[in-house]
Amino acid sequence: MALLITTVQRLAVLLLACLMLACSSNDGEEEQGPAPLIEFEAERVFNKVWSQSLGDGQGGIFNRLTPAVENGVIYVAAADGELAAFSLDKGKELWDAEVEGFLVGGVGVGPSQLLLGTTAGEVVAVSKTDGAELWRVQVGGEVLAAPQFANELVIVQTFDGQLLALKAADGERVWSYRNTVPVLTLRGTSTPLVFRDAVIAGFANGRVISFELATGAVRWNTRIAVPKGDSEIQRIIDVDGAMLEDNGVIYAVSYQGKVAALEPQSGRRVWANDASSYAGMSQGFGNIYVSGQDGSVTAFEKNGQGARWAQTVLARRKLTGSATLSSYVVVGDVEGYIHALSQVDGHMAARTKVDSDGLQIDLQQVGDLLLVYGNSGKLVAYKLEEKAKGWF
């Protein structure tokens, strides 16, 4: 993960980013690199349904340009400003366009618009039908997460601790909130979660806050993690991974902190367990799956009874957020592989390589398809199927 201090310290940030990508809490692991891939007897196979490519993908830095899927169409953006729509079933290109600026956040999708964020601190709205620009507004900070639509509003979270509501029609500001940013943070922001008439957002100080959608009034403010340690790096507790709502419970995870289940009306912690992650979560089989910053995949029981299982063979492989497909949970890694693990006990079941430039955004499941968007701009749809007889 990359880090933020101040604008004038960008070069130092790059050095710190390399350190955060290379090491874990054990100093000796800095030079080890990703754990070697283990051999196992595959019980499933990833079958490619279709593949496309778009621009320069994530642009060589820690961007989270995540495709959006709606009504059988996938909207995808690349850091260099390319934007395209593809059909979900066959990957056929429906249209493509160019957006001015270096894109770092998106894709948000609404009734007639797509929303993107730029390094220049802009939110850009374009047409869903052809990518033509509709409006562009300055919000003062990099928009690293996809803006979210709700009730004619666009909810935007910025790298410098702001949460804003804009009018979807023209980008006019309706309300805003600013959270104090710690001295040192990961480069990233959690995607705001719209739940009923509230907006729930995670911040770099380890807090999750609920806001009234219409006015921005704070409803509750819950701490997920408490900073520990002597150094600023040890005290990083960002809530960066996408939060998850399941059956009326909100799940959030912090870096070097906790994974927690929250009651959405009050913010009360239903349960919490030690965890460290900057990636999104998935759920299935009564579990919440967390991709740990150390390369572990852990299944936490939704009932709060702790970890059902933990798989550690992918150590130091800088895992993506997971997706569940059939009876498996799937994660990607820094070398471009995707791995299927059993939801029952975490054993390895399938593997394939997608993108030699690596994977860093959360995997996505749509029906029986797994969508993978690689760092180089490769977009691939897979099905996870039984091996054919005689497969070796």
N, C-alpha and C positions, 0 to 999 in steps of 0.2 A: 504494500500500500504506500501511497505517497503521503506527504505531510505538509501542513500549512503552518507558517510562523507569521511573516508579514510579507507584503509585496516586495520590499527591498531586499528580502533574504531568499529570493528564488533559487539562487545557485546552491545555497546551503540546503534548501529543501530537497533538491535533486539528490544530494549526497545522502541525506537522511532517508529518502525514499528507497535508495538502493539498500541501505542497511535494513529497513523494515521488510523489504522483499526477501532478503537473504537470510535473515536470522530469526530465531525464536528466543524464548526466555533463556535457553541454554547457549552460552557464548560459543561453545565448541561447535555448534551446528552451523555457524555462519558460513563455513567453507564446505560443508557436506553436499549442498545442493539437494535436489529432489531425491527422495528415496527411490531405489531401483524398482521397476515394476516386477511384481511377483508372478510366477507361473501358476495357473489354476486350470481346472477343468471347466470349460465354458458350458453353461446350460442354456444360454440364450445367445442370439446374434443380433447386432444392429444392422438392419437392412435399410440402405439409403433409398428414399422415395424420390427425392429430387434435390438439386443443388443449384445455388445461384451465387453471384459475387457482386459486391457493391463497394466502390471507391476504396478508401484506405482503412475501412473498418473503424477500429477504435483509435487510430491515429498514433499508435506507438506510445501512448501514456495511459494512465489509469482512468479512462473514460468509462461511462456506463450507458452507452447508447444501446438501449434494449428495444427490440422490435415490439410493436403493438399489433394485436390480432383482434379483428372485429368482423363479424358477418362473412367469414370465409376469405378475408383479405389480410395480408401481412404488410404493415408499413415499416420500412427500415430506413435508418439514416446512417451516414458515415461521417467521420470527423471532418473530412474535406468539403462537406456541404452537399454531397450527393444524397438524394432522397428518392425512394422508389416504393411502388406497391406491387405485390405479387399475390397470385391466387394461392390459397392454402393447399388445395388438393393436388395441384400439379406444378406449382412454382412458376407459373407463367407470369411474365412481366406485364402489368396492366398500364403503368405509366412511370416515367422518371422525371426528375426535376433537379435543379441546382439551387441551393439556398446560400445566400451570401453570409460569410463568416465561418469561423472554426467552431464546429458543433461539439458540445460536450455532454448535453443532457437531452433526453427524449427516449422514446417518442410518446408524447401524451396524445390521447385520441378522444374526440368529442363528437357531437352530432354531425358537424359539418367541417370541423377543423382538425389539424394536427398541430401539436405544440412542441417546440424545440428550444433548447437553451444554448447560449454561446459563451465563449471565454470572455467576451466583452461585457458580460453582465446583461445580456438582452434575452427577452422572451420573444420568439418569433412564431406567429400563427400563419399557417398555410392551408390552402384548400385540400380537403380529402379527395377531391375528384381529379386534380391534376398537379398539386403541389405549388400552385401560384401563391405568392405572398399576399396575405390579407392585412396584417399589421405587425408592428415591431415596437417594443417598448423597452426602456432601460430600467432595470431593477436594482442596480448597484453592486451586484455580486454574481460570480459565476453560478450558473444554474446547472448543477451536476446530475440532478435527478429529473425524471420525467415529470413535467407539470401534470396536474390532475384536474379533470372537469367535474363540476358538481353544481347543479341548479343555476345555470347561466354564469357560473364563476369559474375561474381558472386558479387553482391553488399552486403556488410556486414556493419552493424552498431553495435558498441560496447558500453558497459555501461560507459566507460570513455571518451565518446565524439568523438570517431573516426568514420569516414565513409571511407570504403575502397572498391576498385574494384580489384578482383582477377581473374586470368585466370581460366575459368571453367575446362580446361584440366588438370591442375596440381596444382592450388592454388597459382601460382606465383603472387606477388603483381604488379599491373599495376599503380595505383595511390592511394593516401590517403589524407585525410583532417582531421584536429583535431579542435574541437570546445571546447571552454573553458567551464568547468563544474562548476556550482555554488557550494558554500560550502555545501549545503544540497539539495538533490534531491530525487524524488521518485525512487524506484527500478524498472526500466523498461526503454525500449526505444521504440519509434515508429518504425514500420516496414517501411523501405524505399519504396517509391512509384516510380516505373519506368513508365514514361509517355512519349511516343514518343522517342526522342533522349536525354531525360533528366532523372536525378535521383532527386527526391524531398524528403528531409528528415527533420524531426522535431527534435529539440534538447531541452535539459534541461533548457536552458536559455530563453525559450519562443519564439524561432525563428524557422522559416521554411526557408530552403535554397534549391535552385535549382542548380544542377551541370550538366555540360556537360557530358554525359555518357561516351564518348570515352576518355576524358582527365582529368576529374575532375575539370575543370575550373568553378568557381562560376559564375552563370548567374544572380541570384538575391538573396537577403537576406531580408526577411520580418519579422518584429516583430509581433507576435500574442498577446502577453501579456506583461505587465509591472509589475515587482514585487512591491508589496505594503505591508505595515505593518512594525512593529518594530522588530519582531522575525524572525529568519531564516525559521521557519516552515510557517509563514504567507507569506513569500516571495517566496515560491516554485511555479514555473509557468511552469513545464515540459509540453512539447508536447509529451505525451506517447501513446495516443490512435492511432490506425491505421487510417491514412488519407484515404479520400474517393475521387475518381474521378467520376464525373457524368456529361455527356454531355459537356465535355471540361472545367469543373470548378473543382478546387481542394478545398476540405473542410478539415479543420484542427481544432482541439479543444485543449485547454490547461487546465491544472489544475489551479484553482483560477485565471482564465483569461477570454478568449474569445473563441467563436466558430466563424470561419471566412470563407468566400468564397474568393478564390484567383484566379486571372487570371494567367494561367500557363506559359505564355510567359514572363510576366513582374513581376509577384509576386504582382501586385496591389491588394489591398483589395477591393473587390466588395462590401462587407458588413461585419459587425461584430456585435455580440451580446454577452452580458455577459453570461458566462457559466463556469462550473468547472467540468472537467471529466478527467479520465485517461483510459477510455475505447474507443473502436472503435464505429463508427457511421454506420447507415444504411439510406436508402432513399426510399421514396415511397409517392404517393399521393401528390406530390409537396412539400414534407417536407424532412428535414434532422433531424433524430432522435438522440438525445444525451442522454446517460445514465449519469446523474449527480452524483458526488461523494456523494451527500446527499441522494441518493436513488430516486431522481425524474427522470421521463422520460419526455423530452420536445420535441415537434415537432416545429422546426424552419422552417418558410417558405423559400423556395429556392429563392424567389424573393426579399428577404431581408426585408420583412415587419415585422419581429419579430416573436414571438412565437404564433403559432396557438392554441396550448393547452399545458398544463403541468399536468402530473399525479403525485401526491405526496404521494399516499397511501403506497408506498414501501420504505418509509423513513428509512435510516440507514441500508438497506439490502444489501449494497455493490454490486451494480448491475454489470452484465457483459455488454459488448457491445451487441448491438441489431442485430436482423435479421428481415427482413420482409417476411411474408408468407401470400399469398392471400391478404386480406384486413386488416391484423393485423401486429403489430410490437411485437416481442417476446424478452424478456430479461430473464436472469437467476439471481439467488441471492446466498448469502453466505450460506444459509441453504439448497441449492440444488434444489430449486423450479424453474420452468420456468413459466412465466406469459405471456399471450397473451392480448394485448390491441388493441382496435380499432384504425386504422389509421385515422379515421374520427374525433373522439373527445377524444380518450384516455381512454374510459371506459374499465373496466376489462371484459374479455370475456372467458378466460379459464386458468386453472392452473393444474400442476401436479408436483410431486416430482421425481427427477431423481437420485440424489446422496446425501446420508446423509453427505458426507464429503464436500459438497458445490460445487459451480461452480464459476470460476473466469476468464475463457477465453471467448472471444467473441463467440456468437452463429453463426452458419453458415447455410445458406439456399442454397440448390442445387436443382433446379427444384421445385418439390412439397414436398421435404423432408427438415426437420430441423435436423441438426446434432448437438448433444450436447456431449461434452467431459468433464466428471466430474473430480474433484480433485483426486478421488480415482483410476482413470483409466477406469471408466465405459464410454463406447462409445455407444450412443443410437441414432437411427434414428426414427423420429416421422413424422406423417402426422397430420395436424390440420384439423379436419373434423366436419361436422354438427353432433349434437347429434342425436342419434337414438330416435325415438318416444318412450315415456315411460321411458326415462332416468331420474334418480333422483340423 
